[in-house]
Amino acid sequence: MKNIDMNIEGNILTIKIDLTKDFGPSSSGKSITIATTEGNYAIPGREEKVGVNVYKKR
């Protein structure tokens, strides 16, 4: 995971992402990656999974 902070309180999942971060070009080179779970991420102790990608045009 890059630049993603996830917290669970009860049944509420909160995701925090710093939009000022920059991890360079995506693998396709068409966009700039800001945050990613790098695929689907299993939430510890839960059945759910989450997948997040935040990007901007290059």
mmCIF file as Biopython writes it, N, C-alpha, C and O atoms, coordinates in Angstrom:
data_model
#
loop_
_atom_site.group_PDB
_atom_site.id
_atom_site.type_symbol
_atom_site.label_atom_id
_atom_site.label_alt_id
_atom_site.label_comp_id
_atom_site.label_asym_id
_atom_site.label_entity_id
_atom_site.label_seq_id
_atom_site.pdbx_PDB_ins_code
_atom_site.Cartn_x
_atom_site.Cartn_y
_atom_site.Cartn_z
_atom_site.occupancy
_atom_site.B_iso_or_equiv
_atom_site.auth_seq_id
_atom_site.auth_asym_id
_atom_site.pdbx_PDB_model_num
ATOM 1   N N  . MET A ? 1  ? 0.836   -1.177  0.000   1.0 0.0 1  A 1 
ATOM 2   C CA . MET A ? 1  ? 0.000   0.000   0.000   1.0 0.0 1  A 1 
ATOM 3   C C  . MET A ? 1  ? 0.883   1.242   0.000   1.0 0.0 1  A 1 
ATOM 4   O O  . MET A ? 1  ? 1.898   1.294   0.694   1.0 0.0 1  A 1 
ATOM 5   N N  . LYS A ? 2  ? 0.491   2.226   -0.773  1.0 0.0 2  A 1 
ATOM 6   C CA . LYS A ? 2  ? 1.232   3.481   -0.835  1.0 0.0 2  A 1 
ATOM 7   C C  . LYS A ? 2  ? 0.305   4.651   -0.521  1.0 0.0 2  A 1 
ATOM 8   O O  . LYS A ? 2  ? -0.699  4.857   -1.203  1.0 0.0 2  A 1 
ATOM 9   N N  . ASN A ? 3  ? 0.648   5.415   0.516   1.0 0.0 3  A 1 
ATOM 10  C CA . ASN A ? 3  ? -0.022  6.660   0.864   1.0 0.0 3  A 1 
ATOM 11  C C  . ASN A ? 3  ? -1.494  6.462   1.238   1.0 0.0 3  A 1 
ATOM 12  O O  . ASN A ? 3  ? -2.318  7.335   0.966   1.0 0.0 3  A 1 
ATOM 13  N N  . ILE A ? 4  ? -1.829  5.342   1.849   1.0 0.0 4  A 1 
ATOM 14  C CA . ILE A ? 4  ? -3.202  5.085   2.279   1.0 0.0 4  A 1 
ATOM 15  C C  . ILE A ? 4  ? -3.188  4.675   3.747   1.0 0.0 4  A 1 
ATOM 16  O O  . ILE A ? 4  ? -2.454  3.772   4.148   1.0 0.0 4  A 1 
ATOM 17  N N  . ASP A ? 5  ? -4.010  5.354   4.537   1.0 0.0 5  A 1 
ATOM 18  C CA . ASP A ? 5  ? -4.172  5.022   5.949   1.0 0.0 5  A 1 
ATOM 19  C C  . ASP A ? 5  ? -5.625  4.612   6.148   1.0 0.0 5  A 1 
ATOM 20  O O  . ASP A ? 5  ? -6.538  5.407   5.924   1.0 0.0 5  A 1 
ATOM 21  N N  . MET A ? 6  ? -5.836  3.366   6.570   1.0 0.0 6  A 1 
ATOM 22  C CA . MET A ? 6  ? -7.196  2.861   6.784   1.0 0.0 6  A 1 
ATOM 23  C C  . MET A ? 6  ? -7.410  2.571   8.259   1.0 0.0 6  A 1 
ATOM 24  O O  . MET A ? 6  ? -6.546  1.996   8.921   1.0 0.0 6  A 1 
ATOM 25  N N  . ASN A ? 7  ? -8.569  2.973   8.770   1.0 0.0 7  A 1 
ATOM 26  C CA . ASN A ? 7  ? -8.946  2.713   10.149  1.0 0.0 7  A 1 
ATOM 27  C C  . ASN A ? 7  ? -10.370 2.173   10.181  1.0 0.0 7  A 1 
ATOM 28  O O  . ASN A ? 7  ? -11.233 2.611   9.420   1.0 0.0 7  A 1 
ATOM 29  N N  . ILE A ? 8  ? -10.600 1.217   11.071  1.0 0.0 8  A 1 
ATOM 30  C CA . ILE A ? 8  ? -11.942 0.681   11.255  1.0 0.0 8  A 1 
ATOM 31  C C  . ILE A ? 8  ? -12.386 0.974   12.680  1.0 0.0 8  A 1 
ATOM 32  O O  . ILE A ? 8  ? -11.698 0.645   13.646  1.0 0.0 8  A 1 
ATOM 33  N N  . GLU A ? 9  ? -13.550 1.600   12.785  1.0 0.0 9  A 1 
ATOM 34  C CA . GLU A ? 9  ? -14.180 1.828   14.084  1.0 0.0 9  A 1 
ATOM 35  C C  . GLU A ? 9  ? -15.578 1.251   13.992  1.0 0.0 9  A 1 
ATOM 36  O O  . GLU A ? 9  ? -16.432 1.793   13.292  1.0 0.0 9  A 1 
ATOM 37  N N  . GLY A ? 10 ? -15.818 0.146   14.701  1.0 0.0 10 A 1 
ATOM 38  C CA . GLY A ? 10 ? -17.105 -0.541  14.581  1.0 0.0 10 A 1 
ATOM 39  C C  . GLY A ? 10 ? -17.247 -1.087  13.175  1.0 0.0 10 A 1 
ATOM 40  O O  . GLY A ? 10 ? -16.442 -1.906  12.731  1.0 0.0 10 A 1 
ATOM 41  N N  . ASN A ? 11 ? -18.269 -0.633  12.483  1.0 0.0 11 A 1 
ATOM 42  C CA . ASN A ? 11 ? -18.497 -1.061  11.106  1.0 0.0 11 A 1 
ATOM 43  C C  . ASN A ? 11 ? -18.194 0.029   10.086  1.0 0.0 11 A 1 
ATOM 44  O O  . ASN A ? 11 ? -18.659 -0.029  8.948   1.0 0.0 11 A 1 
ATOM 45  N N  . ILE A ? 12 ? -17.406 1.030   10.501  1.0 0.0 12 A 1 
ATOM 46  C CA . ILE A ? 12 ? -17.071 2.150   9.621   1.0 0.0 12 A 1 
ATOM 47  C C  . ILE A ? 12 ? -15.596 2.075   9.234   1.0 0.0 12 A 1 
ATOM 48  O O  . ILE A ? 12 ? -14.718 2.063   10.097  1.0 0.0 12 A 1 
ATOM 49  N N  . LEU A ? 13 ? -15.334 2.025   7.927   1.0 0.0 13 A 1 
ATOM 50  C CA . LEU A ? 13 ? -13.971 2.061   7.395   1.0 0.0 13 A 1 
ATOM 51  C C  . LEU A ? 13 ? -13.687 3.480   6.931   1.0 0.0 13 A 1 
ATOM 52  O O  . LEU A ? 13 ? -14.424 4.033   6.115   1.0 0.0 13 A 1 
ATOM 53  N N  . THR A ? 14 ? -12.613 4.069   7.455   1.0 0.0 14 A 1 
ATOM 54  C CA . THR A ? 14 ? -12.199 5.408   7.053   1.0 0.0 14 A 1 
ATOM 55  C C  . THR A ? 14 ? -10.871 5.300   6.315   1.0 0.0 14 A 1 
ATOM 56  O O  . THR A ? 14 ? -9.939  4.651   6.790   1.0 0.0 14 A 1 
ATOM 57  N N  . ILE A ? 15 ? -10.792 5.937   5.159   1.0 0.0 15 A 1 
ATOM 58  C CA . ILE A ? 15 ? -9.575  5.918   4.354   1.0 0.0 15 A 1 
ATOM 59  C C  . ILE A ? 15 ? -9.046  7.341   4.259   1.0 0.0 15 A 1 
ATOM 60  O O  . ILE A ? 15 ? -9.783  8.260   3.904   1.0 0.0 15 A 1 
ATOM 61  N N  . LYS A ? 16 ? -7.750  7.524   4.582   1.0 0.0 16 A 1 
ATOM 62  C CA . LYS A ? 16 ? -7.112  8.835   4.482   1.0 0.0 16 A 1 
ATOM 63  C C  . LYS A ? 16 ? -5.995  8.753   3.456   1.0 0.0 16 A 1 
ATOM 64  O O  . LYS A ? 16 ? -5.195  7.817   3.464   1.0 0.0 16 A 1 
ATOM 65  N N  . ILE A ? 17 ? -5.948  9.755   2.562   1.0 0.0 17 A 1 
ATOM 66  C CA . ILE A ? 17 ? -4.934  9.824   1.511   1.0 0.0 17 A 1 
ATOM 67  C C  . ILE A ? 17 ? -4.418  11.253  1.446   1.0 0.0 17 A 1 
ATOM 68  O O  . ILE A ? 17 ? -5.202  12.201  1.406   1.0 0.0 17 A 1 
ATOM 69  N N  . ASP A ? 18 ? -3.102  11.404  1.435   1.0 0.0 18 A 1 
ATOM 70  C CA . ASP A ? 18 ? -2.485  12.720  1.295   1.0 0.0 18 A 1 
ATOM 71  C C  . ASP A ? 18 ? -2.391  13.033  -0.199  1.0 0.0 18 A 1 
ATOM 72  O O  . ASP A ? 18 ? -1.588  12.432  -0.913  1.0 0.0 18 A 1 
ATOM 73  N N  . LEU A ? 19 ? -3.214  13.976  -0.668  1.0 0.0 19 A 1 
ATOM 74  C CA . LEU A ? 19 ? -3.276  14.292  -2.093  1.0 0.0 19 A 1 
ATOM 75  C C  . LEU A ? 19 ? -2.066  15.082  -2.591  1.0 0.0 19 A 1 
ATOM 76  O O  . LEU A ? 19 ? -1.960  15.338  -3.790  1.0 0.0 19 A 1 
ATOM 77  N N  . THR A ? 20 ? -1.156  15.472  -1.702  1.0 0.0 20 A 1 
ATOM 78  C CA . THR A ? 20 ? 0.047   16.188  -2.134  1.0 0.0 20 A 1 
ATOM 79  C C  . THR A ? 20 ? 1.183   15.236  -2.502  1.0 0.0 20 A 1 
ATOM 80  O O  . THR A ? 20 ? 2.189   15.673  -3.063  1.0 0.0 20 A 1 
ATOM 81  N N  . LYS A ? 21 ? 1.043   13.952  -2.200  1.0 0.0 21 A 1 
ATOM 82  C CA . LYS A ? 21 ? 2.101   12.968  -2.509  1.0 0.0 21 A 1 
ATOM 83  C C  . LYS A ? 21 ? 2.075   12.624  -3.985  1.0 0.0 21 A 1 
ATOM 84  O O  . LYS A ? 21 ? 1.059   12.790  -4.661  1.0 0.0 21 A 1 
ATOM 85  N N  . ASP A ? 22 ? 3.223   12.136  -4.481  1.0 0.0 22 A 1 
ATOM 86  C CA . ASP A ? 22 ? 3.374   11.786  -5.891  1.0 0.0 22 A 1 
ATOM 87  C C  . ASP A ? 22 ? 4.346   10.617  -5.976  1.0 0.0 22 A 1 
ATOM 88  O O  . ASP A ? 22 ? 5.487   10.727  -5.529  1.0 0.0 22 A 1 
ATOM 89  N N  . PHE A ? 23 ? 3.908   9.507   -6.543  1.0 0.0 23 A 1 
ATOM 90  C CA . PHE A ? 23 ? 4.766   8.328   -6.656  1.0 0.0 23 A 1 
ATOM 91  C C  . PHE A ? 23 ? 5.219   8.093   -8.090  1.0 0.0 23 A 1 
ATOM 92  O O  . PHE A ? 23 ? 5.618   6.984   -8.446  1.0 0.0 23 A 1 
ATOM 93  N N  . GLY A ? 24 ? 5.158   9.128   -8.906  1.0 0.0 24 A 1 
ATOM 94  C CA . GLY A ? 24 ? 5.637   9.029   -10.272 1.0 0.0 24 A 1 
ATOM 95  C C  . GLY A ? 24 ? 4.616   8.409   -11.211 1.0 0.0 24 A 1 
ATOM 96  O O  . GLY A ? 24 ? 3.468   8.167   -10.838 1.0 0.0 24 A 1 
ATOM 97  N N  . PRO A ? 25 ? 5.059   8.156   -12.442 1.0 0.0 25 A 1 
ATOM 98  C CA . PRO A ? 25 ? 4.154   7.637   -13.468 1.0 0.0 25 A 1 
ATOM 99  C C  . PRO A ? 25 ? 3.617   6.250   -13.132 1.0 0.0 25 A 1 
ATOM 100 O O  . PRO A ? 25 ? 4.292   5.439   -12.498 1.0 0.0 25 A 1 
ATOM 101 N N  . SER A ? 26 ? 2.384   6.001   -13.573 1.0 0.0 26 A 1 
ATOM 102 C CA . SER A ? 26 ? 1.797   4.663   -13.444 1.0 0.0 26 A 1 
ATOM 103 C C  . SER A ? 26 ? 2.546   3.707   -14.367 1.0 0.0 26 A 1 
ATOM 104 O O  . SER A ? 26 ? 3.412   4.133   -15.131 1.0 0.0 26 A 1 
ATOM 105 N N  . SER A ? 27 ? 2.220   2.427   -14.299 1.0 0.0 27 A 1 
ATOM 106 C CA . SER A ? 27 ? 2.917   1.447   -15.137 1.0 0.0 27 A 1 
ATOM 107 C C  . SER A ? 27 ? 2.671   1.713   -16.624 1.0 0.0 27 A 1 
ATOM 108 O O  . SER A ? 27 ? 3.526   1.400   -17.453 1.0 0.0 27 A 1 
ATOM 109 N N  . SER A ? 28 ? 1.518   2.284   -16.971 1.0 0.0 28 A 1 
ATOM 110 C CA . SER A ? 28 ? 1.239   2.602   -18.375 1.0 0.0 28 A 1 
ATOM 111 C C  . SER A ? 28 ? 1.899   3.913   -18.797 1.0 0.0 28 A 1 
ATOM 112 O O  . SER A ? 28 ? 2.073   4.172   -19.988 1.0 0.0 28 A 1 
ATOM 113 N N  . GLY A ? 29 ? 2.266   4.739   -17.815 1.0 0.0 29 A 1 
ATOM 114 C CA . GLY A ? 29 ? 2.873   6.033   -18.111 1.0 0.0 29 A 1 
ATOM 115 C C  . GLY A ? 29 ? 1.872   7.121   -18.443 1.0 0.0 29 A 1 
ATOM 116 O O  . GLY A ? 29 ? 2.270   8.246   -18.745 1.0 0.0 29 A 1 
ATOM 117 N N  . LYS A ? 30 ? 0.576   6.817   -18.397 1.0 0.0 30 A 1 
ATOM 118 C CA . LYS A ? 30 ? -0.449  7.785   -18.773 1.0 0.0 30 A 1 
ATOM 119 C C  . LYS A ? 30 ? -0.889  8.683   -17.625 1.0 0.0 30 A 1 
ATOM 120 O O  . LYS A ? 30 ? -1.514  9.718   -17.854 1.0 0.0 30 A 1 
ATOM 121 N N  . SER A ? 31 ? -0.570  8.299   -16.399 1.0 0.0 31 A 1 
ATOM 122 C CA . SER A ? 31 ? -1.014  9.074   -15.240 1.0 0.0 31 A 1 
ATOM 123 C C  . SER A ? 31 ? 0.049   9.058   -14.146 1.0 0.0 31 A 1 
ATOM 124 O O  . SER A ? 31 ? 1.007   8.287   -14.195 1.0 0.0 31 A 1 
ATOM 125 N N  . ILE A ? 32 ? -0.148  9.931   -13.156 1.0 0.0 32 A 1 
ATOM 126 C CA . ILE A ? 32 ? 0.741   10.026  -12.003 1.0 0.0 32 A 1 
ATOM 127 C C  . ILE A ? 32 ? 0.020   9.387   -10.812 1.0 0.0 32 A 1 
ATOM 128 O O  . ILE A ? 32 ? -1.103  9.774   -10.487 1.0 0.0 32 A 1 
ATOM 129 N N  . THR A ? 33 ? 0.650   8.428   -10.172 1.0 0.0 33 A 1 
ATOM 130 C CA . THR A ? 33 ? 0.054   7.738   -9.037  1.0 0.0 33 A 1 
ATOM 131 C C  . THR A ? 33 ? 0.191   8.584   -7.778  1.0 0.0 33 A 1 
ATOM 132 O O  . THR A ? 33 ? 1.280   9.058   -7.452  1.0 0.0 33 A 1 
ATOM 133 N N  . ILE A ? 34 ? -0.928  8.770   -7.071  1.0 0.0 34 A 1 
ATOM 134 C CA . ILE A ? 34 ? -0.947  9.505   -5.813  1.0 0.0 34 A 1 
ATOM 135 C C  . ILE A ? 34 ? -1.072  8.534   -4.643  1.0 0.0 34 A 1 
ATOM 136 O O  . ILE A ? 34 ? -0.434  8.716   -3.606  1.0 0.0 34 A 1 
ATOM 137 N N  . ALA A ? 35 ? -1.902  7.496   -4.816  1.0 0.0 35 A 1 
ATOM 138 C CA . ALA A ? 35 ? -2.088  6.491   -3.765  1.0 0.0 35 A 1 
ATOM 139 C C  . ALA A ? 35 ? -2.623  5.205   -4.393  1.0 0.0 35 A 1 
ATOM 140 O O  . ALA A ? 35 ? -3.345  5.248   -5.389  1.0 0.0 35 A 1 
ATOM 141 N N  . THR A ? 36 ? -2.268  4.069   -3.811  1.0 0.0 36 A 1 
ATOM 142 C CA . THR A ? 36 ? -2.775  2.797   -4.311  1.0 0.0 36 A 1 
ATOM 143 C C  . THR A ? 36 ? -2.681  1.712   -3.242  1.0 0.0 36 A 1 
ATOM 144 O O  . THR A ? 36 ? -1.774  1.709   -2.410  1.0 0.0 36 A 1 
ATOM 145 N N  . THR A ? 37 ? -3.638  0.795   -3.288  1.0 0.0 37 A 1 
ATOM 146 C CA . THR A ? 37 ? -3.556  -0.390  -2.441  1.0 0.0 37 A 1 
ATOM 147 C C  . THR A ? 37 ? -2.765  -1.487  -3.159  1.0 0.0 37 A 1 
ATOM 148 O O  . THR A ? 37 ? -2.510  -2.549  -2.591  1.0 0.0 37 A 1 
ATOM 149 N N  . GLU A ? 38 ? -2.382  -1.225  -4.401  1.0 0.0 38 A 1 
ATOM 150 C CA . GLU A ? 38 ? -1.628  -2.177  -5.232  1.0 0.0 38 A 1 
ATOM 151 C C  . GLU A ? 38 ? -2.402  -3.481  -5.397  1.0 0.0 38 A 1 
ATOM 152 O O  . GLU A ? 38 ? -1.864  -4.568  -5.187  1.0 0.0 38 A 1 
ATOM 153 N N  . GLY A ? 39 ? -3.668  -3.356  -5.775  1.0 0.0 39 A 1 
ATOM 154 C CA . GLY A ? 39 ? -4.557  -4.510  -5.908  1.0 0.0 39 A 1 
ATOM 155 C C  . GLY A ? 39 ? -5.579  -4.502  -4.796  1.0 0.0 39 A 1 
ATOM 156 O O  . GLY A ? 39 ? -5.733  -3.506  -4.089  1.0 0.0 39 A 1 
ATOM 157 N N  . ASN A ? 40 ? -6.273  -5.604  -4.643  1.0 0.0 40 A 1 
ATOM 158 C CA . ASN A ? 40 ? -7.286  -5.702  -3.590  1.0 0.0 40 A 1 
ATOM 159 C C  . ASN A ? 40 ? -6.627  -6.070  -2.271  1.0 0.0 40 A 1 
ATOM 160 O O  . ASN A ? 40 ? -5.797  -6.978  -2.211  1.0 0.0 40 A 1 
ATOM 161 N N  . TYR A ? 41 ? -7.003  -5.360  -1.219  1.0 0.0 41 A 1 
ATOM 162 C CA . TYR A ? 41 ? -6.416  -5.515  0.107   1.0 0.0 41 A 1 
ATOM 163 C C  . TYR A ? 41 ? -7.469  -6.100  1.043   1.0 0.0 41 A 1 
ATOM 164 O O  . TYR A ? 41 ? -8.554  -5.540  1.201   1.0 0.0 41 A 1 
ATOM 165 N N  . ALA A ? 42 ? -7.138  -7.231  1.662   1.0 0.0 42 A 1 
ATOM 166 C CA . ALA A ? 42 ? -8.056  -7.858  2.622   1.0 0.0 42 A 1 
ATOM 167 C C  . ALA A ? 42 ? -8.030  -7.075  3.932   1.0 0.0 42 A 1 
ATOM 168 O O  . ALA A ? 42 ? -6.965  -6.857  4.511   1.0 0.0 42 A 1 
ATOM 169 N N  . ILE A ? 43 ? -9.183  -6.661  4.387   1.0 0.0 43 A 1 
ATOM 170 C CA . ILE A ? 43 ? -9.285  -5.918  5.642   1.0 0.0 43 A 1 
ATOM 171 C C  . ILE A ? 43 ? -9.100  -6.907  6.792   1.0 0.0 43 A 1 
ATOM 172 O O  . ILE A ? 43 ? -9.862  -7.867  6.908   1.0 0.0 43 A 1 
ATOM 173 N N  . PRO A ? 44 ? -8.092  -6.681  7.645   1.0 0.0 44 A 1 
ATOM 174 C CA . PRO A ? 44 ? -7.807  -7.622  8.737   1.0 0.0 44 A 1 
ATOM 175 C C  . PRO A ? 44 ? -9.024  -7.882  9.630   1.0 0.0 44 A 1 
ATOM 176 O O  . PRO A ? 44 ? -9.683  -6.949  10.090  1.0 0.0 44 A 1 
ATOM 177 N N  . GLY A ? 45 ? -9.305  -9.155  9.864   1.0 0.0 45 A 1 
ATOM 178 C CA . GLY A ? 45 ? -10.401 -9.534  10.742  1.0 0.0 45 A 1 
ATOM 179 C C  . GLY A ? 45 ? -11.781 -9.410  10.123  1.0 0.0 45 A 1 
ATOM 180 O O  . GLY A ? 45 ? -12.786 -9.556  10.819  1.0 0.0 45 A 1 
ATOM 181 N N  . ARG A ? 46 ? -11.846 -9.140  8.816   1.0 0.0 46 A 1 
ATOM 182 C CA . ARG A ? 46 ? -13.136 -8.952  8.134   1.0 0.0 46 A 1 
ATOM 183 C C  . ARG A ? 46 ? -13.156 -9.777  6.851   1.0 0.0 46 A 1 
ATOM 184 O O  . ARG A ? 46 ? -12.113 -10.234 6.386   1.0 0.0 46 A 1 
ATOM 185 N N  . GLU A ? 47 ? -14.338 -9.964  6.286   1.0 0.0 47 A 1 
ATOM 186 C CA . GLU A ? 47 ? -14.474 -10.671 5.015   1.0 0.0 47 A 1 
ATOM 187 C C  . GLU A ? 47 ? -14.275 -9.746  3.820   1.0 0.0 47 A 1 
ATOM 188 O O  . GLU A ? 47 ? -13.941 -10.206 2.728   1.0 0.0 47 A 1 
ATOM 189 N N  . GLU A ? 48 ? -14.477 -8.446  4.021   1.0 0.0 48 A 1 
ATOM 190 C CA . GLU A ? 48 ? -14.425 -7.485  2.930   1.0 0.0 48 A 1 
ATOM 191 C C  . GLU A ? 48 ? -12.992 -7.247  2.442   1.0 0.0 48 A 1 
ATOM 192 O O  . GLU A ? 48 ? -12.013 -7.448  3.160   1.0 0.0 48 A 1 
ATOM 193 N N  . LYS A ? 49 ? -12.927 -6.813  1.195   1.0 0.0 49 A 1 
ATOM 194 C CA . LYS A ? 49 ? -11.660 -6.380  0.603   1.0 0.0 49 A 1 
ATOM 195 C C  . LYS A ? 49 ? -11.871 -4.996  0.025   1.0 0.0 49 A 1 
ATOM 196 O O  . LYS A ? 49 ? -12.995 -4.613  -0.301  1.0 0.0 49 A 1 
ATOM 197 N N  . VAL A ? 50 ? -10.784 -4.245  -0.102  1.0 0.0 50 A 1 
ATOM 198 C CA . VAL A ? 50 ? -10.875 -2.896  -0.658  1.0 0.0 50 A 1 
ATOM 199 C C  . VAL A ? 50 ? -9.764  -2.720  -1.701  1.0 0.0 50 A 1 
ATOM 200 O O  . VAL A ? 50 ? -8.645  -3.201  -1.522  1.0 0.0 50 A 1 
ATOM 201 N N  . GLY A ? 51 ? -10.092 -2.033  -2.773  1.0 0.0 51 A 1 
ATOM 202 C CA . GLY A ? 51 ? -9.115  -1.699  -3.807  1.0 0.0 51 A 1 
ATOM 203 C C  . GLY A ? 51 ? -9.228  -0.222  -4.124  1.0 0.0 51 A 1 
ATOM 204 O O  . GLY A ? 51 ? -10.299 0.254   -4.500  1.0 0.0 51 A 1 
ATOM 205 N N  . VAL A ? 52 ? -8.124  0.514   -3.975  1.0 0.0 52 A 1 
ATOM 206 C CA . VAL A ? 52 ? -8.152  1.963   -4.178  1.0 0.0 52 A 1 
ATOM 207 C C  . VAL A ? 52 ? -6.993  2.374   -5.073  1.0 0.0 52 A 1 
ATOM 208 O O  . VAL A ? 52 ? -5.860  1.931   -4.883  1.0 0.0 52 A 1 
ATOM 209 N N  . ASN A ? 53 ? -7.288  3.226   -6.048  1.0 0.0 53 A 1 
ATOM 210 C CA . ASN A ? 53 ? -6.267  3.877   -6.861  1.0 0.0 53 A 1 
ATOM 211 C C  . ASN A ? 53 ? -6.632  5.347   -6.968  1.0 0.0 53 A 1 
ATOM 212 O O  . ASN A ? 53 ? -7.755  5.683   -7.344  1.0 0.0 53 A 1 
ATOM 213 N N  . VAL A ? 54 ? -5.696  6.223   -6.643  1.0 0.0 54 A 1 
ATOM 214 C CA . VAL A ? 54 ? -5.893  7.658   -6.812  1.0 0.0 54 A 1 
ATOM 215 C C  . VAL A ? 54 ? -4.789  8.132   -7.734  1.0 0.0 54 A 1 
ATOM 216 O O  . VAL A ? 54 ? -3.611  7.868   -7.493  1.0 0.0 54 A 1 
ATOM 217 N N  . TYR A ? 55 ? -5.177  8.844   -8.806  1.0 0.0 55 A 1 
ATOM 218 C CA . TYR A ? 55 ? -4.190  9.278   -9.794  1.0 0.0 55 A 1 
ATOM 219 C C  . TYR A ? 55 ? -4.645  10.565  -10.454 1.0 0.0 55 A 1 
ATOM 220 O O  . TYR A ? 55 ? -5.793  10.983  -10.304 1.0 0.0 55 A 1 
ATOM 221 N N  . LYS A ? 56 ? -3.732  11.191  -11.187 1.0 0.0 56 A 1 
ATOM 222 C CA . LYS A ? 56 ? -4.069  12.385  -11.959 1.0 0.0 56 A 1 
ATOM 223 C C  . LYS A ? 56 ? -3.411  12.262  -13.334 1.0 0.0 56 A 1 
ATOM 224 O O  . LYS A ? 56 ? -2.485  11.473  -13.525 1.0 0.0 56 A 1 
ATOM 225 N N  . LYS A ? 57 ? -3.902  13.047  -14.279 1.0 0.0 57 A 1 
ATOM 226 C CA . LYS A ? 57 ? -3.324  13.017  -15.621 1.0 0.0 57 A 1 
ATOM 227 C C  . LYS A ? 57 ? -1.872  13.444  -15.575 1.0 0.0 57 A 1 
ATOM 228 O O  . LYS A ? 57 ? -1.478  14.281  -14.762 1.0 0.0 57 A 1 
ATOM 229 N N  . ARG A ? 58 ? -1.095  12.865  -16.447 1.0 0.0 58 A 1 
ATOM 230 C CA . ARG A ? 58 ? 0.338   13.179  -16.512 1.0 0.0 58 A 1 
ATOM 231 C C  . ARG A ? 58 ? 0.575   14.484  -17.197 1.0 0.0 58 A 1 
ATOM 232 O O  . ARG A ? 58 ? 1.723   14.906  -17.341 1.0 0.0 58 A 1 
#
